[in-house]
Amino acid sequence: MDDNLIIEDGILRGYKERLIQTVAIPEGIAAISDNAFSDFPNLYTVELPKSLLMIGNGVFKSCPKLKSIDLTNVCSVGTEAFSGCTSLTEVVFGKDMSYLANDLFLGCTALSEITLPENISYIGCECFKDCTALTKVIIKGAMEIDNNAFENCTSLCSITLPDTTTHISPNAFSFCCNLSAIIFENRYVDIDETAFENSVDLIINSAQNSAAQSFAKHSRYKFRPIIIANEYAVVTKRQLDMLSKSDITFFAKQPDVTKDEYVIQFDKSAEEKIIEMIGGIKNDE
Protein backbone atom coordinates (compact mmCIF):
# COMPACT_ATOMS: atom_id res chain seq x y z
CA MET A 1 0.00 0.00 0.00
CA ASP A 2 1.17 3.54 -0.76
CA ASP A 3 2.77 4.97 2.41
CA ASN A 4 1.62 8.47 1.48
CA LEU A 5 -2.05 7.56 1.92
CA ILE A 6 -3.58 8.75 5.19
CA ILE A 7 -6.27 6.20 6.09
CA GLU A 8 -8.39 5.97 9.24
CA ASP A 9 -11.20 3.44 9.79
CA GLY A 10 -11.61 2.74 6.07
CA ILE A 11 -11.75 6.45 5.20
CA LEU A 12 -9.08 8.12 3.09
CA ARG A 13 -8.27 11.36 4.91
CA GLY A 14 -5.59 12.71 2.59
CA TYR A 15 -2.28 12.22 0.80
CA LYS A 16 1.07 13.41 2.08
CA GLU A 17 2.71 14.28 -1.23
CA ARG A 18 0.89 17.06 -3.14
CA LEU A 19 3.01 16.80 -6.29
CA ILE A 20 1.96 13.27 -7.26
CA GLN A 21 0.82 12.60 -10.83
CA THR A 22 -1.14 9.37 -10.33
CA VAL A 23 -2.80 7.68 -7.40
CA ALA A 24 -4.50 4.30 -7.01
CA ILE A 25 -6.82 4.18 -4.02
CA PRO A 26 -6.85 0.66 -2.59
CA GLU A 27 -9.85 -1.64 -2.18
CA GLY A 28 -11.55 -1.41 1.17
CA ILE A 29 -11.77 2.39 1.17
CA ALA A 30 -15.43 3.39 1.50
CA ALA A 31 -15.09 7.17 1.54
CA ILE A 32 -12.72 10.04 0.78
CA SER A 33 -12.74 12.98 3.22
CA ASP A 34 -13.35 16.60 2.25
CA ASN A 35 -10.57 18.31 0.27
CA ALA A 36 -8.33 15.23 0.40
CA PHE A 37 -6.74 15.98 -3.00
CA SER A 38 -7.72 19.62 -3.39
CA ASP A 39 -5.15 21.79 -5.21
CA PHE A 40 -2.89 18.93 -6.29
CA PRO A 41 -1.30 20.66 -9.30
CA ASN A 42 0.09 17.59 -11.13
CA LEU A 43 -2.56 14.96 -10.47
CA TYR A 44 -3.92 13.65 -13.78
CA THR A 45 -4.95 10.03 -13.11
CA VAL A 46 -7.01 8.62 -10.23
CA GLU A 47 -8.07 4.99 -9.89
CA LEU A 48 -11.05 4.54 -7.60
CA PRO A 49 -11.76 1.16 -5.94
CA LYS A 50 -15.04 -0.73 -6.28
CA SER A 51 -15.52 -0.36 -2.52
CA LEU A 52 -15.71 3.44 -2.71
CA LEU A 53 -19.20 4.79 -1.99
CA MET A 54 -18.71 8.42 -1.02
CA ILE A 55 -16.53 11.31 -2.18
CA GLY A 56 -16.60 14.34 0.12
CA ASN A 57 -16.77 18.07 -0.58
CA GLY A 58 -13.99 19.58 -2.68
CA VAL A 59 -12.03 16.31 -2.86
CA PHE A 60 -10.50 16.99 -6.29
CA LYS A 61 -11.20 20.72 -6.43
CA SER A 62 -8.69 22.71 -8.49
CA CYS A 63 -6.75 19.74 -9.84
CA PRO A 64 -5.99 21.38 -13.19
CA LYS A 65 -4.48 18.30 -14.86
CA LEU A 66 -7.07 15.66 -13.88
CA LYS A 67 -8.38 14.27 -17.18
CA SER A 68 -11.04 11.67 -16.33
CA ILE A 69 -12.94 10.08 -13.47
CA ASP A 70 -14.94 6.85 -13.25
CA LEU A 71 -17.75 7.10 -10.68
CA THR A 72 -19.39 3.79 -11.60
CA ASN A 73 -19.57 2.49 -8.03
CA VAL A 74 -19.93 5.80 -6.19
CA CYS A 75 -23.27 6.70 -4.55
CA SER A 76 -22.59 10.23 -3.31
CA VAL A 77 -20.27 13.06 -4.37
CA GLY A 78 -20.03 16.29 -2.36
CA THR A 79 -20.13 19.92 -3.43
CA GLU A 80 -17.27 21.32 -5.51
CA ALA A 81 -15.69 17.86 -5.74
CA PHE A 82 -14.38 18.54 -9.28
CA SER A 83 -14.74 22.31 -9.41
CA GLY A 84 -11.93 23.94 -11.34
CA CYS A 85 -10.65 20.71 -12.92
CA THR A 86 -9.88 22.53 -16.15
CA SER A 87 -8.53 19.47 -18.01
CA LEU A 88 -11.40 17.12 -17.13
CA THR A 89 -12.89 15.67 -20.33
CA GLU A 90 -14.56 12.41 -19.28
CA VAL A 91 -16.91 11.53 -16.42
CA VAL A 92 -18.64 8.14 -16.06
CA PHE A 93 -21.62 7.79 -13.71
CA GLY A 94 -23.00 4.60 -12.20
CA LYS A 95 -26.53 3.45 -11.38
CA ASP A 96 -26.44 4.29 -7.66
CA MET A 97 -25.99 8.05 -7.78
CA SER A 98 -29.26 9.95 -7.49
CA TYR A 99 -28.20 13.61 -7.58
CA LEU A 100 -25.43 15.98 -8.60
CA ALA A 101 -24.33 18.35 -5.83
CA ASN A 102 -23.93 22.11 -6.06
CA ASP A 103 -20.86 23.41 -7.94
CA LEU A 104 -19.83 19.85 -8.73
CA PHE A 105 -18.25 20.58 -12.13
CA LEU A 106 -18.10 24.36 -11.87
CA GLY A 107 -15.51 25.76 -14.26
CA CYS A 108 -14.54 22.45 -15.90
CA THR A 109 -13.68 24.28 -19.08
CA ALA A 110 -12.49 21.23 -21.08
CA LEU A 111 -15.62 19.12 -20.47
CA SER A 112 -17.36 18.86 -23.86
CA GLU A 113 -19.85 16.01 -23.41
CA ILE A 114 -21.79 14.64 -20.46
CA THR A 115 -24.41 11.88 -20.17
CA LEU A 116 -26.60 11.81 -17.06
CA PRO A 117 -28.36 8.44 -16.61
CA GLU A 118 -31.96 7.97 -15.54
CA ASN A 119 -31.10 7.51 -11.87
CA ILE A 120 -29.81 11.09 -11.53
CA SER A 121 -32.96 13.03 -10.67
CA TYR A 122 -31.51 16.35 -9.48
CA ILE A 123 -28.89 18.69 -10.95
CA GLY A 124 -27.61 21.09 -8.29
CA CYS A 125 -26.97 24.83 -8.28
CA GLU A 126 -24.12 25.91 -10.56
CA CYS A 127 -23.34 22.25 -11.20
CA PHE A 128 -22.00 22.86 -14.73
CA LYS A 129 -21.67 26.63 -14.60
CA ASP A 130 -18.85 28.03 -16.76
CA CYS A 131 -18.28 24.72 -18.56
CA THR A 132 -17.58 26.73 -21.68
CA ALA A 133 -16.62 23.78 -23.93
CA LEU A 134 -19.79 21.80 -23.19
CA THR A 135 -21.51 21.08 -26.50
CA LYS A 136 -23.47 17.89 -25.82
CA VAL A 137 -25.61 17.15 -22.77
CA ILE A 138 -27.78 14.03 -22.56
CA ILE A 139 -30.22 14.08 -19.66
CA LYS A 140 -32.24 10.91 -19.22
CA GLY A 141 -34.09 11.26 -15.92
CA ALA A 142 -33.60 14.60 -14.13
CA MET A 143 -36.69 15.97 -12.37
CA GLU A 144 -35.22 19.32 -11.35
CA ILE A 145 -32.49 21.54 -12.78
CA ASP A 146 -31.55 24.00 -10.04
CA ASN A 147 -30.38 27.61 -10.09
CA ASN A 148 -27.60 28.50 -12.57
CA ALA A 149 -26.90 24.81 -13.24
CA PHE A 150 -25.73 25.41 -16.83
CA GLU A 151 -25.13 29.15 -16.69
CA ASN A 152 -22.52 30.45 -19.14
CA CYS A 153 -22.18 27.16 -21.03
CA THR A 154 -21.40 29.21 -24.10
CA SER A 155 -20.83 26.28 -26.50
CA LEU A 156 -24.14 24.54 -25.78
CA CYS A 157 -26.34 24.73 -28.88
CA SER A 158 -29.26 22.41 -28.13
CA ILE A 159 -30.61 20.17 -25.40
CA THR A 160 -33.53 17.80 -24.84
CA LEU A 161 -35.18 17.64 -21.43
CA PRO A 162 -37.00 14.34 -20.80
CA ASP A 163 -40.59 13.91 -19.68
CA THR A 164 -39.33 13.40 -16.12
CA THR A 165 -38.21 17.04 -15.89
CA THR A 166 -40.79 19.01 -13.92
CA HIS A 167 -38.96 22.17 -12.87
CA ILE A 168 -36.37 24.52 -14.39
CA SER A 169 -35.06 26.97 -11.77
CA PRO A 170 -33.96 30.61 -12.14
CA ASN A 171 -31.01 31.22 -14.49
CA ALA A 172 -30.58 27.47 -15.10
CA PHE A 173 -29.42 28.19 -18.68
CA SER A 174 -28.62 31.90 -18.46
CA PHE A 175 -25.93 33.34 -20.72
CA CYS A 176 -25.87 30.24 -22.90
CA CYS A 177 -25.36 32.58 -25.82
CA ASN A 178 -25.37 29.86 -28.51
CA LEU A 179 -28.32 27.87 -27.19
CA SER A 180 -30.71 27.90 -30.13
CA ALA A 181 -33.06 24.98 -29.46
CA ILE A 182 -34.46 23.20 -26.45
CA ILE A 183 -36.98 20.35 -26.49
CA PHE A 184 -39.38 19.88 -23.57
CA GLU A 185 -40.84 16.38 -23.56
CA ASN A 186 -42.96 17.12 -20.47
CA ARG A 187 -45.87 19.31 -21.51
CA TYR A 188 -46.46 20.38 -17.89
CA VAL A 189 -42.92 21.45 -16.96
CA ASP A 190 -42.62 24.49 -14.68
CA ILE A 191 -40.12 26.99 -16.14
CA ASP A 192 -38.88 29.99 -14.18
CA GLU A 193 -39.14 33.23 -16.13
CA THR A 194 -35.36 33.79 -15.87
CA ALA A 195 -34.36 30.22 -16.77
CA PHE A 196 -32.93 31.29 -20.15
CA GLU A 197 -31.87 34.84 -19.38
CA ASN A 198 -29.81 36.30 -22.25
CA SER A 199 -30.31 33.25 -24.48
CA VAL A 200 -31.76 35.53 -27.14
CA ASP A 201 -32.12 33.27 -30.19
CA LEU A 202 -33.71 30.34 -28.39
CA ILE A 203 -36.45 28.28 -30.03
CA ILE A 204 -38.73 26.40 -27.61
CA ASN A 205 -39.86 23.00 -28.95
CA SER A 206 -42.73 21.18 -27.28
CA ALA A 207 -46.27 19.95 -27.72
CA GLN A 208 -49.02 22.36 -28.66
CA ASN A 209 -50.93 23.82 -25.71
CA SER A 210 -48.08 22.88 -23.37
CA ALA A 211 -46.62 24.87 -20.48
CA ALA A 212 -43.53 25.41 -22.61
CA GLN A 213 -45.64 27.06 -25.30
CA SER A 214 -47.14 29.41 -22.70
CA PHE A 215 -43.64 30.17 -21.42
CA ALA A 216 -42.40 30.92 -24.93
CA LYS A 217 -45.29 33.31 -25.57
CA HIS A 218 -44.85 35.09 -22.24
CA SER A 219 -41.06 35.38 -22.65
CA ARG A 220 -41.23 36.21 -26.37
CA TYR A 221 -39.23 33.23 -27.52
CA LYS A 222 -39.97 31.46 -30.77
CA PHE A 223 -42.06 28.32 -30.39
CA ARG A 224 -42.07 25.27 -32.63
CA PRO A 225 -44.77 22.63 -32.07
CA ILE A 226 -43.51 19.05 -32.16
CA ILE A 227 -44.93 15.60 -31.67
CA ILE A 228 -43.98 14.16 -28.29
CA ALA A 229 -46.57 11.48 -27.49
CA ASN A 230 -47.30 9.85 -30.84
CA GLU A 231 -50.90 9.06 -31.73
CA TYR A 232 -52.18 7.71 -35.03
CA ALA A 233 -55.57 7.84 -36.73
CA VAL A 234 -57.14 7.10 -40.11
CA VAL A 235 -58.92 9.97 -41.86
CA THR A 236 -60.51 10.63 -45.23
CA LYS A 237 -59.24 13.09 -47.82
CA ARG A 238 -61.98 15.55 -46.81
CA GLN A 239 -60.99 15.32 -43.16
CA LEU A 240 -57.34 15.69 -44.09
CA ASP A 241 -58.12 18.90 -45.98
CA MET A 242 -59.94 20.25 -42.93
CA LEU A 243 -57.00 19.53 -40.66
CA SER A 244 -54.57 21.09 -43.14
CA LYS A 245 -56.33 24.44 -42.70
CA SER A 246 -55.87 24.35 -38.91
CA ASP A 247 -52.82 25.11 -36.76
CA ILE A 248 -52.52 21.48 -35.62
CA THR A 249 -49.14 19.87 -36.22
CA PHE A 250 -49.43 16.44 -37.85
CA PHE A 251 -47.88 14.21 -40.50
CA ALA A 252 -49.88 12.25 -43.07
CA LYS A 253 -49.30 9.36 -45.44
CA GLN A 254 -51.49 7.33 -47.80
CA PRO A 255 -50.62 3.62 -47.42
CA ASP A 256 -52.87 2.56 -50.29
CA VAL A 257 -53.46 5.02 -53.13
CA THR A 258 -56.58 3.09 -54.20
CA LYS A 259 -58.35 3.94 -50.94
CA ASP A 260 -59.64 7.24 -49.61
CA GLU A 261 -57.74 6.76 -46.36
CA TYR A 262 -54.79 8.57 -44.85
CA VAL A 263 -52.87 7.73 -41.69
CA ILE A 264 -52.05 10.80 -39.66
CA GLN A 265 -49.51 11.05 -36.86
CA PHE A 266 -50.06 13.73 -34.23
CA ASP A 267 -49.36 14.57 -30.61
CA LYS A 268 -51.79 13.21 -28.03
CA SER A 269 -52.42 16.72 -26.74
CA ALA A 270 -54.15 17.58 -30.05
CA GLU A 271 -56.51 14.60 -30.04
CA GLU A 272 -59.47 16.42 -28.53
CA LYS A 273 -59.17 19.32 -30.96
CA ILE A 274 -58.92 16.94 -33.93
CA ILE A 275 -62.07 15.13 -32.83
CA GLU A 276 -63.91 18.45 -32.51
CA MET A 277 -62.87 19.47 -36.03
CA ILE A 278 -63.58 16.32 -38.00
CA GLY A 279 -66.26 14.68 -35.86
CA GLY A 280 -64.36 11.68 -34.56
CA ILE A 281 -61.37 9.65 -35.60
CA LYS A 282 -60.68 6.05 -36.48
CA ASN A 283 -57.67 4.64 -34.68
CA ASP A 284 -54.98 3.05 -36.81
CA GLU A 285 -54.73 -0.54 -35.54
Long-range contacts (C-beta under 8 A, 24 or more apart in sequence): 1-26, 2-26, 12-36, 15-40, 21-45, 21-65, 22-46, 22-47, 23-47, 25-49, 25-52, 27-51, 30-54, 31-55, 31-56, 32-56, 32-59, 33-59, 34-58, 34-59, 34-78, 35-59, 35-61, 37-63, 38-62, 38-63, 39-63, 41-65, 44-87, 48-73, 48-74, 49-73, 54-78, 55-81, 56-81, 57-81, 57-101, 58-83, 60-85, 61-85, 68-92, 71-97, 77-101, 77-104, 79-103, 79-104, 79-124, 80-104, 80-106, 82-108, 83-107, 83-108, 84-108, 86-110, 93-117, 93-120, 95-119, 98-122, 99-123, 99-124, 100-124, 100-127, 101-127, 102-126, 102-127, 102-146, 103-127, 103-129, 104-128, 105-131, 106-130, 107-131, 109-133, 112-136, 112-155, 113-137, 114-138, 115-140, 116-140, 116-141, 116-142, 117-141, 118-164, 121-164, 122-146, 123-149, 124-149, 125-149, 125-169, 126-151, 128-153, 129-153, 139-165, 143-167, 144-169, 145-169, 145-172, 146-172, 147-171, 147-172, 148-172, 148-174, 149-173, 150-176, 151-175, 151-176, 152-176, 153-179, 154-178, 157-181, 158-182, 158-183, 159-183, 160-185, 161-185, 161-186, 161-189, 162-186, 163-228, 165-189, 166-190, 168-192, 168-195, 169-195, 170-194, 170-195, 171-195, 171-197, 172-196, 173-199, 174-198, 174-199, 175-199, 181-205, 183-226, 184-210, 184-211, 184-212, 185-228, 187-211, 187-212, 187-228, 187-269, 191-215, 193-218, 193-219, 196-221, 207-267, 207-268, 207-269, 207-270, 208-247, 208-248, 208-249, 208-267, 208-269, 208-270, 209-269, 209-270, 210-269, 225-249, 225-267, 226-267, 227-251, 227-265, 227-266, 227-267, 228-267, 228-268, 228-269, 229-267, 229-268, 229-269, 230-265, 230-266, 230-267, 230-268, 231-265, 231-266, 231-267, 231-268, 231-271, 232-263, 232-264, 232-265, 232-266, 232-283, 232-284, 233-263, 233-264, 233-266, 233-274, 233-281, 233-282, 233-283, 233-284, 234-261, 234-262, 234-263, 234-264, 234-281, 234-282, 234-283, 234-284, 235-261, 235-262, 235-264, 235-278, 235-281, 235-282, 236-260, 236-261, 236-262, 237-262, 239-278, 240-264, 242-277, 242-278, 243-274, 243-277, 243-278, 246-273, 246-277, 248-273, 248-274, 248-277, 250-274
